[in-house]
Amino acid sequence: MICLQAGFTRSMSREGPSRRKFLKEAGGALGAWACSGLRASAGAKRPANVLILMSDEHNPLYSSAYADPYNSGVETPNMARLARMGTLFENAYCPSPLCSPSRSAFVSGRWVHDIQVYSNCNVFQFDHPTYGKVLQGQGVYTVHVGKTDFYNRAASLGFSQMILPGDRALPGDTAISRHPLAIRHGEGETRGQGYGVAAKNPFASDDRVVAGAEEWLTTQAPNLRQPWTLAVNILKPHFPQIVTQDLWDLYPQGGSLPPYGVEKASAQHPFALALRRHFETGEMSEAQIRGLRRGYLGCVTEADRQLGKLLEVLEHTGQLENTVVAYTSDHGEMLGKFGMWWKCSLYEDSARVPLIVAGPGFTPGARVKTPVSTMDLQATIFKAVGAKRPTNWAGSPLQTVRLDDPGRVLFCEYHGHGAPASCYLLRKGAWKLIYYLGAPKQLFNLETDPNELQNLAEEHPGKAGELEQDLRRICSPEVENQRTEEFIQKQLTAIRERGFSK
């Protein structure tokens, strides 16, 4: 494996004229390659390449590509362009609404409860095969750029090449106790101050990551005689919501209050109360709430600009036509809805992610209602490059998903910090069940109640029971809750014994 560390030195102006000149010249130099090499294979259809841009903490309901249902006025022209080029999945979810569990499930193709990556604590490491390693073994060149945050260090993941890997420092998050529930004292107030205009470029890290991807696409990808995959991982729109002056000025209307607050019944569910207590988000002032929401819109637009850079380099180097391009995120962001912030909830704003895919196998301008997962996106990679996927991995290729399949079951789970026990999300058609251990279940009809304001579990016990049976065909919620608790206790013991505790 080739691993380029964070000292990647290619300079890049945010204004971009030198970058565009560089890409234009590089594209011209690649003209001869476009008529030779892989095209010499006697008319056989060449496998597509795959580029995935995964942002961090993007709630798709704040995107013009998704019609911006909250009327925030957020501008995401490149996401909208990608949707016109390909297919937008209207109801896409993450495997688990937390960074490391979601990313670890995606990279391994296995559910969070299966691989036991429940939280952002990484005091224990695992050797689960990654899609990068499996594909490399079949002759696909696999590249990962930027944030890793998986169950093992970047150097052990088996990708052909790592550029600017970003491992989480050991032992990761230690506030993982469920009994008693860990409280992040003072963190709500501290995070509440994380908005505004930065004196220096607040997106420098993402600029370096995307520049590294551009460099690879321009100088290395064209010389490969095999299909490739490139996963580009940026940090925005993850908090803090610090932006440039132009992005702050772009959204004077952005400092609105959340349309659904703590007075709603869903905000009073025991798990919602526990999460607010865990983060102490009740300590935020109105000014902080407004500032965070305004800054978030700027961070979303910044992520959109990074997507535009990657589309530009693919276009200028002649690789766009034969590349499956996907934009997604690792989880969403509550952004103050029900008094809740960030992720860690199975409500829509936290568990939903954007998912837009264009290229070979995807119909331009199509919109798919069928619920899907980023696990399906990972299966999509294998189909695009023509490789075999392990039969025990979760997910199905998005190329095969019907536009509207009311019988397809979508699964998501959460076992991490801020929750007193494990909980599970089942989606089938318009219906969504959240099944909690030790707390009342919630059933929502998202067609008539997209904001999850009315719990219909008592009115429709048959539908709730149907979705619970779907859950039990995937796993036993009681058994997995117990396994989670036992594992958390082992982690807490290791944290103390290794001297990581404060």
C-alpha positions, 0 to 999 in steps of 0.5 A: 500500500502507498501511503502519502502523509499529511505533508502533501505539498501541492499548493492551491489557491481557493480562487482556483485560476491556476488550478483550472489552467493546470487541469486544462493542460493536463486534460489536453495531455491525456487525449492520446490515452483516451484513444489507446490502452484500455480501448484496445480490448476488442469492443468489450465493455470496460468496467466503470471507475468509481469516485465517491465524495463523502462529506461529514454530517450533512442533513440532505433536507438542507440541499437544493437538490432535495428541494430544501424542504425547510426553505433555508435558501441553501445553495448547492448547485453542484449537487443539483447538477449531479442530480440532473446528470444521474439519480437522486435517492430521496430516502437514503440512510446511514447504517448508524448515525455516528462517524466511526460506526457509520464509516466502519459499516460502509468500509466493511460491508457489515452491520454495526452490531456484527462488527461491534463498532458501536461508538467513536471509542477505538481502544480496541482494533479489528481486522475486518476486510475492507472493500478496498482490500477485497477489490484490490485482490481482484485487480481493482486499484483502490484509493482512499483520501482523507478522514478514515475513522474506522476500526483500524489504522489507515495502514492496515485497511488494505487499500492500494493507496492512502492519501492524507489519511486521518486516523482518530487518536487512541482511545477515541471517545471515552464518554460512552457509558450507558449505565450511568449515562455519561454526561459531557459537562460543559460541552453543550456551551462550548460547542454552542460557541462554534460558529461565525467567521474565521480569520484564516481559511477554515476549510484548509483541511478539506482543500488539501484533501480535495487537492490530493484527489485532484492530483491523483485523478490528473497524474495517476488515474489516467495511467492505470490499466485497470478500473479504480475506486477513489473515496474522497472524505471531507470534514464539512459541514461537520461542526464547528460552523465556522465559515468565510465572510462570503459564506456568512454573508450569503445566508443572512436569513440562515439564523432562523430558529428550528421549526420544531422545538422541545415542545413537541411530543417527539422531543419528550421521548426518553431517548431524546431527553437522554441525548439532550442531557448527555450533550447539555444542549439545553444550555445553548442561548438563542443567539448560539442556536441562530449562529450555528444554523446560519453557519451550517448553511455556509458549510453545506455550500462549501461541501458543494464547492468541493464536489464541483472541483472533483466534477471539474477535474473529471471533465477536464481529464476526459474521465467523467463519462466512464466514472460512477460519481456519488455524493453522500455523507456519513450521517445527518445533523439535527440542527436544533430540531426537538432541541437536539443537535448533531447526530446520535438519534434515529430521527430523520434529520440525524439518520438520513443522508444525501445520496446522488449517483451519476454515471454508467448504470444511472438514469439522468434526472431520475428520483428514487423513492425506495429507501436505501442505505450507504451499504447499498452504495458500497455494493454499487462499487462492486457492480460498477467495476465488475467485481465479486462481493462477499456474499455475507455483506449487507446491501444491494447495488443501487443500479438494481433498486426499483424507483418505488419498491414499497416492500424493501426493508431499510435498516439502521441502528444506534448503540453509541453515546447519549443513548441509554440502550440500543435502538433500531430503525426499520423503514418500509415504504412510507412507514418507519419504526424506531424500536428502543430497548427499555422505552416506547417504540415509535411508528411514523407515516413519513408520507403524511408526517415527514417531521415525525410529530405523531407516534402511531404505534398504538393506532397501528399495532399491526404495522408496528408488529410487521416492522418489528418482525422485519427487525428480528429477521436481521438481528435480535434487539435484546441479544445485541443490546446485551452484547453492546453493554458487555462490550462497552464495559470491556472498553471502559475497563481497557480505558482505565487500565491503559491510563486513558481515563482522566 
